[in-house]
Amino acid sequence: QVQLVESGGGLVQAGGSLRLSCAASDSTASINAMGWYRQAPGKQRELVATIISGGSTNYADSVKGRFTISSNTAKNTVYLQMSRLKLEDTAVYYCNADVRRNFYQGYKTWGQGTQVTVSS
């Protein structure tokens, strides 16, 4: 079982920037995709951004144009560059990975989450 560890969360003023990182415990694992989700108090967990091993990315409409997801495939690490942050971006951010066991099977795993708080 691959484990994920997020880092980089913290307190930032509205309009500022923050960069989150997520590293897989096994850099040699076969990971097809990684992504970021977030959960604000009283709200459901929602997709923020995903990146496929081939480089394709997808973003939630609420963050498109402000956030950028990227990855270092060799290190099985994913990043989320967050810019022009808004109060509504405040949430716990979770990293997710689609790990391949073999050609036929895979599984998803989650990190523990990192808090991002945006203040006015």
Z-matrix of the N, CA and C atoms (Angstrom, degrees):
N
C 1 1.450
C 2 1.527 1 109.94
N 3 1.320 2 115.37 1 120.81
C 4 1.456 3 121.12 2 177.03
C 5 1.524 4 109.26 3 -76.76
N 6 1.323 5 116.46 4 137.89
C 7 1.452 6 121.78 5 176.55
C 8 1.524 7 110.00 6 -110.62
N 9 1.324 8 115.77 7 147.31
C 10 1.456 9 122.21 8 -179.67
C 11 1.520 10 109.89 9 -116.92
N 12 1.321 11 115.79 10 140.66
C 13 1.453 12 121.53 11 178.78
C 14 1.520 13 109.25 12 -128.79
N 15 1.340 14 116.48 13 119.55
C 16 1.455 15 121.70 14 177.91
C 17 1.526 16 110.52 15 -93.01
N 18 1.316 17 115.09 16 154.39
C 19 1.449 18 120.90 17 175.18
C 20 1.524 19 108.95 18 -155.39
N 21 1.316 20 116.49 19 165.71
C 22 1.449 21 121.36 20 175.07
C 23 1.512 22 115.45 21 104.76
N 24 1.320 23 117.83 22 -6.21
C 25 1.449 24 120.04 23 178.44
C 26 1.515 25 111.66 24 -69.83
N 27 1.321 26 115.27 25 165.84
C 28 1.449 27 119.96 26 179.89
C 29 1.507 28 111.87 27 166.29
N 30 1.320 29 114.80 28 -164.10
C 31 1.456 30 122.72 29 -179.56
C 32 1.517 31 109.65 30 -101.69
N 33 1.320 32 115.89 31 131.74
C 34 1.456 33 120.82 32 -179.67
C 35 1.526 34 109.20 33 -144.52
N 36 1.314 35 116.27 34 149.31
C 37 1.459 36 120.56 35 177.77
C 38 1.522 37 111.03 36 -78.00
N 39 1.316 38 115.42 37 150.89
C 40 1.456 39 120.25 38 175.70
C 41 1.519 40 110.15 39 -54.24
N 42 1.325 41 115.15 40 136.95
C 43 1.450 42 120.82 41 -176.72
C 44 1.513 43 113.68 42 91.55
N 45 1.316 44 116.46 43 -11.57
C 46 1.446 45 121.06 44 -179.13
C 47 1.512 46 113.13 45 -86.12
N 48 1.325 47 115.37 46 -172.37
C 49 1.459 48 122.01 47 -176.33
C 50 1.516 49 111.37 48 -130.16
N 51 1.323 50 114.63 49 156.68
C 52 1.447 51 122.14 50 178.26
C 53 1.524 52 107.66 51 -153.39
N 54 1.316 53 116.72 52 145.78
C 55 1.462 54 121.19 53 179.55
C 56 1.522 55 109.94 54 -122.02
N 57 1.323 56 115.96 55 120.31
C 58 1.451 57 122.08 56 178.38
C 59 1.520 58 110.38 57 -98.13
N 60 1.319 59 115.83 58 147.72
C 61 1.453 60 121.66 59 177.26
C 62 1.519 61 109.65 60 -127.84
N 63 1.310 62 115.90 61 149.59
C 64 1.459 63 122.08 62 176.90
C 65 1.515 64 108.11 63 -142.04
N 66 1.322 65 116.22 64 120.52
C 67 1.449 66 121.41 65 -177.95
C 68 1.522 67 110.98 66 -117.04
N 69 1.317 68 116.21 67 134.76
C 70 1.456 69 121.54 68 174.87
C 71 1.518 70 109.98 69 -80.33
N 72 1.322 71 115.87 70 144.90
C 73 1.454 72 120.83 71 -177.90
C 74 1.519 73 112.47 72 -65.83
N 75 1.315 74 116.61 73 -26.92
C 76 1.455 75 122.55 74 -178.92
C 77 1.519 76 108.51 75 -117.44
N 78 1.308 77 116.12 76 105.08
C 79 1.460 78 120.12 77 -178.38
C 80 1.521 79 113.17 78 -70.80
N 81 1.326 80 117.05 79 -13.93
C 82 1.458 81 121.11 80 -179.78
C 83 1.523 82 112.69 81 -94.28
N 84 1.314 83 118.24 82 -5.40
C 85 1.452 84 121.64 83 -179.64
C 86 1.522 85 110.74 84 -63.85
N 87 1.310 86 115.37 85 150.01
C 88 1.460 87 121.22 86 177.65
C 89 1.524 88 108.65 87 -88.90
N 90 1.325 89 116.20 88 109.11
C 91 1.457 90 122.07 89 -178.07
C 92 1.517 91 109.13 90 -118.22
N 93 1.310 92 115.65 91 119.91
C 94 1.461 93 120.73 92 -178.56
C 95 1.520 94 112.88 93 -78.39
N 96 1.328 95 115.84 94 -36.19
C 97 1.449 96 119.87 95 -175.51
C 98 1.518 97 110.39 96 -153.41
N 99 1.314 98 115.59 97 151.92
C 100 1.449 99 121.79 98 173.48
C 101 1.515 100 107.94 99 -135.30
N 102 1.315 101 115.44 100 156.04
C 103 1.445 102 118.44 101 -178.77
C 104 1.508 103 112.84 102 -157.13
N 105 1.316 104 113.76 103 173.47
C 106 1.454 105 122.16 104 177.22
C 107 1.521 106 109.79 105 -123.08
N 108 1.314 107 115.25 106 134.68
C 109 1.451 108 123.41 107 172.57
C 110 1.519 109 108.04 108 -122.11
N 111 1.318 110 116.64 109 163.97
C 112 1.448 111 119.68 110 176.00
C 113 1.524 112 110.27 111 -143.92
N 114 1.316 113 114.99 112 154.60
C 115 1.452 114 121.10 113 178.14
C 116 1.518 115 109.01 114 -138.81
N 117 1.321 116 115.09 115 116.12
C 118 1.450 117 121.86 116 177.02
C 119 1.524 118 109.33 117 -90.89
N 120 1.326 119 117.86 118 157.51
C 121 1.463 120 120.51 119 178.96
C 122 1.524 121 111.93 120 -54.83
N 123 1.328 122 115.97 121 129.27
C 124 1.447 123 120.89 122 178.74
C 125 1.511 124 115.56 123 76.69
N 126 1.321 125 117.66 124 6.41
C 127 1.453 126 121.13 125 -178.56
C 128 1.522 127 111.13 126 -123.88
N 129 1.325 128 115.18 127 161.97
C 130 1.453 129 121.56 128 177.59
C 131 1.525 130 110.45 129 -76.07
N 132 1.314 131 115.53 130 154.73
C 133 1.448 132 119.53 131 174.32
C 134 1.524 133 109.10 132 -67.36
N 135 1.313 134 116.52 133 135.51
C 136 1.448 135 121.00 134 -176.71
C 137 1.520 136 111.61 135 -130.70
N 138 1.305 137 114.71 136 152.32
C 139 1.457 138 121.20 137 177.30
C 140 1.520 139 110.14 138 -71.16
N 141 1.320 140 116.19 139 135.08
C 142 1.456 141 122.17 140 175.83
C 143 1.522 142 110.19 141 -104.10
N 144 1.324 143 116.25 142 -54.46
C 145 1.455 144 120.90 143 -177.74
C 146 1.517 145 110.06 144 -162.81
N 147 1.319 146 116.16 145 150.99
C 148 1.458 147 121.85 146 176.18
C 149 1.517 148 109.43 147 -135.34
N 150 1.322 149 114.96 148 155.75
C 151 1.456 150 121.00 149 175.21
C 152 1.517 151 108.47 150 -139.49
N 153 1.323 152 115.43 151 133.20
C 154 1.455 153 122.71 152 179.59
C 155 1.522 154 108.50 153 -94.19
N 156 1.332 155 115.97 154 156.57
C 157 1.464 156 120.46 155 -177.55
C 158 1.517 157 112.87 156 -55.90
N 159 1.333 158 116.36 157 -29.74
C 160 1.448 159 120.14 158 178.23
C 161 1.517 160 114.25 159 -76.75
N 162 1.334 161 116.83 160 -9.16
C 163 1.448 162 120.80 161 176.82
C 164 1.509 163 115.86 162 109.80
N 165 1.317 164 118.19 163 -9.80
C 166 1.462 165 120.75 164 179.63
C 167 1.523 166 110.62 165 -67.57
N 168 1.313 167 116.08 166 141.33
C 169 1.456 168 121.47 167 -178.95
C 170 1.517 169 111.14 168 -125.15
N 171 1.322 170 114.95 169 158.27
C 172 1.446 171 121.77 170 177.63
C 173 1.520 172 108.24 171 -144.08
N 174 1.332 173 116.73 172 140.44
C 175 1.452 174 121.61 173 -177.16
C 176 1.517 175 111.52 174 -131.28
N 177 1.309 176 115.32 175 148.19
C 178 1.450 177 120.05 176 169.05
C 179 1.525 178 108.72 177 -67.16
N 180 1.323 179 116.16 178 146.87
C 181 1.456 180 119.93 179 -179.12
C 182 1.528 181 112.19 180 -57.85
N 183 1.311 182 116.41 181 -32.81
C 184 1.452 183 120.88 182 -176.22
C 185 1.525 184 113.87 183 -68.14
N 186 1.327 185 117.23 184 -19.26
C 187 1.460 186 120.22 185 -178.06
C 188 1.517 187 113.16 186 -117.60
N 189 1.301 188 117.32 187 -7.87
C 190 1.456 189 121.19 188 -177.58
C 191 1.531 190 110.47 189 -58.13
N 192 1.315 191 115.35 190 131.78
C 193 1.452 192 120.70 191 -178.37
C 194 1.505 193 113.93 192 90.71
N 195 1.321 194 117.44 193 -14.55
C 196 1.461 195 121.86 194 -179.99
C 197 1.527 196 112.58 195 -113.91
N 198 1.323 197 116.38 196 -34.53
C 199 1.462 198 121.62 197 -178.84
C 200 1.519 199 110.07 198 -107.58
N 201 1.318 200 115.96 199 148.68
C 202 1.455 201 121.59 200 176.33
C 203 1.520 202 109.49 201 -133.60
N 204 1.329 203 116.41 202 125.59
C 205 1.451 204 121.17 203 176.29
C 206 1.521 205 108.75 204 -99.28
N 207 1.309 206 116.27 205 140.13
C 208 1.455 207 121.64 206 178.04
C 209 1.514 208 108.74 207 -147.46
N 210 1.316 209 116.49 208 167.55
C 211 1.455 210 119.51 209 -177.91
C 212 1.515 211 111.64 210 -148.09
N 213 1.302 212 114.35 211 156.29
C 214 1.456 213 122.87 212 170.40
C 215 1.518 214 105.19 213 -114.15
N 216 1.315 215 116.00 214 97.88
C 217 1.458 216 121.36 215 -174.13
C 218 1.523 217 112.48 216 -60.08
N 219 1.317 218 116.88 217 -39.91
C 220 1.457 219 121.12 218 -178.81
C 221 1.521 220 111.88 219 -61.46
N 222 1.322 221 117.04 220 -30.21
C 223 1.457 222 121.87 221 -178.87
C 224 1.524 223 113.10 222 -101.52
N 225 1.324 224 116.88 223 -0.98
C 226 1.472 225 121.44 224 -174.71
C 227 1.524 226 110.66 225 49.11
N 228 1.310 227 114.33 226 52.42
C 229 1.452 228 122.12 227 -179.34
C 230 1.523 229 109.63 228 -126.98
N 231 1.320 230 116.20 229 140.15
C 232 1.454 231 121.28 230 178.81
C 233 1.524 232 108.99 231 -124.74
N 234 1.335 233 115.65 232 148.27
C 235 1.450 234 121.82 233 -178.14
C 236 1.526 235 110.10 234 -127.01
N 237 1.302 236 115.35 235 154.20
C 238 1.452 237 121.18 236 173.18
C 239 1.518 238 108.18 237 -132.01
N 240 1.321 239 115.75 238 107.55
C 241 1.452 240 121.31 239 175.60
C 242 1.522 241 108.32 240 -87.13
N 243 1.307 242 116.23 241 116.75
C 244 1.446 243 122.75 242 -176.05
C 245 1.527 244 108.96 243 -109.99
N 246 1.319 245 116.10 244 120.07
C 247 1.454 246 121.67 245 -178.56
C 248 1.519 247 110.23 246 -125.78
N 249 1.332 248 115.41 247 161.55
C 250 1.465 249 121.78 248 -179.47
C 251 1.525 250 110.26 249 47.57
N 252 1.310 251 114.58 250 51.37
C 253 1.458 252 120.77 251 -175.93
C 254 1.518 253 111.86 252 -65.17
N 255 1.312 254 114.87 253 145.40
C 256 1.450 255 123.39 254 179.88
C 257 1.521 256 109.77 255 -118.01
N 258 1.321 257 115.90 256 161.42
C 259 1.456 258 120.42 257 178.57
C 260 1.521 259 111.27 258 -56.14
N 261 1.317 260 116.89 259 -37.62
C 262 1.452 261 121.10 260 -177.80
C 263 1.524 262 113.93 261 -72.01
N 264 1.329 263 117.50 262 -5.83
C 265 1.456 264 121.05 263 174.55
C 266 1.522 265 112.12 264 -80.13
N 267 1.312 266 117.02 265 -9.77
C 268 1.453 267 121.07 266 178.95
C 269 1.525 268 110.17 267 -60.12
N 270 1.332 269 116.30 268 124.22
C 271 1.455 270 121.44 269 -177.26
C 272 1.523 271 109.06 270 -177.86
N 273 1.319 272 115.18 271 170.46
C 274 1.447 273 120.75 272 166.67
C 275 1.520 274 106.89 273 -88.97
N 276 1.311 275 115.91 274 126.50
C 277 1.456 276 121.27 275 -178.35
C 278 1.525 277 109.76 276 -101.48
N 279 1.330 278 115.33 277 131.04
C 280 1.455 279 122.33 278 -177.08
C 281 1.522 280 111.08 279 -117.94
N 282 1.300 281 115.48 280 138.62
C 283 1.449 282 122.22 281 175.55
C 284 1.524 283 109.65 282 -93.05
N 285 1.313 284 115.86 283 144.76
C 286 1.457 285 122.37 284 -179.62
C 287 1.519 286 109.24 285 -134.82
N 288 1.329 287 115.87 286 146.90
C 289 1.459 288 120.56 287 177.57
C 290 1.511 289 110.68 288 -139.77
N 291 1.309 290 115.53 289 141.43
C 292 1.459 291 123.37 290 172.97
C 293 1.517 292 106.67 291 -99.55
N 294 1.329 293 115.75 292 106.78
C 295 1.459 294 122.00 293 -174.65
C 296 1.519 295 109.91 294 -102.17
N 297 1.324 296 116.20 295 134.16
C 298 1.460 297 121.14 296 178.19
C 299 1.525 298 110.74 297 -94.15
N 300 1.334 299 116.29 298 124.50
C 301 1.471 300 120.97 299 173.83
C 302 1.523 301 109.93 300 -75.61
N 303 1.319 302 114.14 301 -42.54
C 304 1.450 303 122.56 302 179.32
C 305 1.518 304 107.62 303 -159.48
N 306 1.302 305 116.26 304 -165.95
C 307 1.450 306 120.35 305 -178.51
C 308 1.525 307 112.56 306 -62.13
N 309 1.327 308 117.46 307 -29.65
C 310 1.459 309 121.73 308 -172.15
C 311 1.527 310 115.02 309 -100.10
N 312 1.311 311 118.12 310 -27.41
C 313 1.455 312 120.63 311 -171.48
C 314 1.521 313 112.83 312 -129.68
N 315 1.327 314 114.30 313 154.24
C 316 1.445 315 120.83 314 176.30
C 317 1.514 316 110.62 315 -154.27
N 318 1.321 317 116.27 316 -179.57
C 319 1.449 318 121.19 317 178.28
C 320 1.516 319 109.50 318 -153.68
N 321 1.309 320 115.66 319 163.25
C 322 1.459 321 121.38 320 178.08
C 323 1.521 322 109.66 321 -108.80
N 324 1.311 323 115.83 322 143.17
C 325 1.450 324 120.91 323 178.55
C 326 1.531 325 109.38 324 -135.13
N 327 1.329 326 115.91 325 156.15
C 328 1.456 327 122.42 326 -174.08
C 329 1.518 328 111.77 327 -126.75
N 330 1.314 329 115.23 328 149.32
C 331 1.449 330 121.23 329 171.75
C 332 1.512 331 110.65 330 -83.36
N 333 1.323 332 116.09 331 178.34
C 334 1.460 333 121.36 332 -176.06
C 335 1.523 334 113.20 333 -83.29
N 336 1.308 335 117.44 334 -14.66
C 337 1.450 336 122.35 335 179.64
C 338 1.516 337 113.03 336 97.54
N 339 1.322 338 115.37 337 149.61
C 340 1.456 339 121.65 338 175.54
C 341 1.529 340 108.62 339 -136.07
N 342 1.321 341 116.14 340 135.00
C 343 1.459 342 121.47 341 -174.66
C 344 1.520 343 111.38 342 -81.22
N 345 1.328 344 114.99 343 131.19
C 346 1.458 345 122.36 344 171.98
C 347 1.518 346 107.70 345 -119.12
N 348 1.317 347 116.38 346 122.03
C 349 1.454 348 121.31 347 179.69
C 350 1.523 349 109.41 348 -122.42
N 351 1.320 350 115.69 349 123.33
C 352 1.457 351 122.02 350 179.94
C 353 1.523 352 108.24 351 -107.82
N 354 1.307 353 116.23 352 126.34
C 355 1.455 354 121.79 353 -177.95
C 356 1.520 355 111.00 354 -114.34
N 357 1.330 356 115.75 355 156.96
C 358 1.452 357 121.03 356 177.76
C 359 1.512 358 110.76 357 -89.73
